[in-house]
Amino acid sequence: MREDHASGQITDYKDLTVWRSAMSLCEAVYSVTRDMPSDEKFGLTSQMRRAAVSVPANIAEGYGRGSRQDYLRFVKIARGSAAELETELLLAQRMGLLDVGRCARTTDLVRQVRQLLQGLVRALADNHPT
């Protein structure tokens, strides 16, 4: 989304703070999962990456659908994927598969994205009952 800073209008999803933050989260997840054991490549590593990619992808898809109701539904899916990712990060940390410090920073990013998603859900729901 492009946001016209003078008018505050959003014209494209790519300038949404939540989408940009979710993209940064994806980069962080790909980075931390590179350090995971190779025997997790098709297990937890793959699942974490899919959940991470799902967040900005669902924001974009919902926005692109053109209806507030669809947008709200896809943002809620993104919120669910973020919660899934947070759980997977915590599990990987508990199992000793990820460095505690890097995992904590990535988990903080997930929580920030979840807060932004919750704010977007509220904003969309206030204008359209689900």
C-alpha positions as CSV (number, residue, x, y, z in Angstrom):
1,M,0.0,0.0,0.0
2,R,1.1,3.5,-0.7
3,E,0.3,5.9,2.0
4,D,-0.1,9.5,0.9
5,H,1.6,11.2,3.8
6,A,-0.2,14.5,3.2
7,S,-3.7,12.9,3.2
8,G,-3.0,9.7,5.1
9,Q,-4.7,7.6,2.4
10,I,-3.5,4.0,1.8
11,T,-3.5,2.9,-1.8
12,D,-1.5,-0.4,-1.6
13,Y,-0.8,-3.1,1.0
14,K,3.0,-2.8,0.7
15,D,3.1,0.4,2.8
16,L,1.1,-1.0,5.6
17,T,3.2,-1.0,8.8
18,V,1.9,-4.5,9.6
19,W,2.8,-5.9,6.2
20,R,6.3,-4.4,6.3
21,S,6.8,-5.7,9.9
22,A,5.6,-9.2,8.8
23,M,8.1,-9.2,5.9
24,S,10.9,-8.3,8.4
25,L,9.6,-11.2,10.6
26,C,9.9,-13.6,7.6
27,E,13.5,-12.5,7.0
28,A,14.3,-13.1,10.7
29,V,12.7,-16.5,10.8
30,Y,14.6,-17.6,7.7
31,S,17.8,-16.4,9.3
32,V,17.3,-18.1,12.6
33,T,16.1,-21.4,11.1
34,R,19.3,-21.6,9.0
35,D,21.0,-22.6,12.3
36,M,18.6,-25.4,13.1
37,P,19.8,-29.0,12.7
38,S,19.5,-30.4,9.2
39,D,17.3,-33.2,10.4
40,E,14.6,-30.6,11.1
41,K,14.7,-29.3,7.5
42,F,11.4,-31.0,6.7
43,G,10.0,-30.8,10.1
44,L,9.9,-27.8,12.4
45,T,12.1,-25.6,10.2
46,S,9.7,-26.0,7.3
47,Q,6.7,-25.4,9.4
48,M,8.1,-22.3,11.0
49,R,9.0,-20.9,7.6
50,R,5.5,-21.6,6.2
51,A,3.8,-20.0,9.2
52,A,6.1,-16.9,8.8
53,V,5.4,-16.5,5.1
54,S,1.7,-17.0,5.7
55,V,1.5,-13.8,7.7
56,P,2.4,-11.2,5.1
57,A,0.9,-13.3,2.3
58,N,-2.5,-13.4,4.0
59,I,-2.4,-9.6,4.7
60,A,-1.7,-9.1,1.0
61,E,-4.3,-11.6,-0.2
62,G,-7.0,-10.2,2.0
63,Y,-6.3,-6.6,0.9
64,G,-6.3,-7.7,-2.7
65,R,-9.7,-9.3,-2.4
66,G,-11.4,-5.9,-2.4
67,S,-14.0,-6.4,0.3
68,R,-13.7,-5.5,4.0
69,Q,-15.2,-8.8,5.0
70,D,-12.6,-10.8,3.1
71,Y,-9.8,-8.6,4.3
72,L,-10.9,-9.1,7.9
73,R,-11.0,-12.9,7.4
74,F,-7.5,-13.0,5.9
75,V,-6.1,-10.7,8.6
76,K,-7.5,-13.1,11.2
77,I,-5.8,-16.0,9.4
78,A,-2.5,-14.0,9.4
79,R,-3.0,-13.5,13.2
80,G,-3.5,-17.2,13.7
81,S,-0.3,-18.0,11.7
82,A,1.6,-15.5,13.9
83,A,0.4,-17.3,17.0
84,E,1.4,-20.6,15.4
85,L,4.8,-19.2,14.6
86,E,5.3,-17.9,18.2
87,T,4.5,-21.4,19.5
88,E,7.0,-23.0,17.1
89,L,9.7,-20.6,18.1
90,L,9.1,-21.3,21.8
91,L,9.2,-25.0,21.1
92,A,12.4,-24.8,19.1
93,Q,14.0,-22.8,22.0
94,R,12.7,-25.3,24.6
95,M,14.2,-28.2,22.6
96,G,17.5,-26.4,22.3
97,L,17.3,-26.1,18.5
98,L,17.7,-22.3,18.5
99,D,20.0,-19.9,20.2
100,V,18.1,-18.3,23.1
101,G,19.0,-14.7,22.3
102,R,18.2,-14.9,18.6
103,C,15.0,-16.8,19.4
104,A,14.0,-14.2,21.9
105,R,14.5,-11.3,19.4
106,T,12.5,-13.2,16.8
107,T,9.7,-13.9,19.3
108,D,9.6,-10.2,20.2
109,L,9.1,-9.5,16.5
110,V,6.2,-12.0,16.4
111,R,4.6,-10.3,19.3
112,Q,4.9,-6.9,17.7
113,V,3.3,-8.2,14.5
114,R,0.5,-9.9,16.5
115,Q,-0.2,-6.6,18.2
116,L,-0.3,-4.8,14.8
117,L,-2.6,-7.5,13.4
118,Q,-4.9,-7.2,16.4
119,G,-5.2,-3.5,15.8
120,L,-6.0,-4.0,12.2
121,V,-8.6,-6.6,13.1
122,R,-10.2,-4.1,15.5
123,A,-10.2,-1.3,12.9
124,L,-11.7,-3.6,10.2
125,A,-14.3,-5.1,12.6
126,D,-15.4,-1.6,13.9
127,N,-16.4,-0.7,10.4
128,H,-17.9,-4.1,9.5
129,P,-19.4,-6.6,11.9
130,T,-18.3,-10.2,11.6
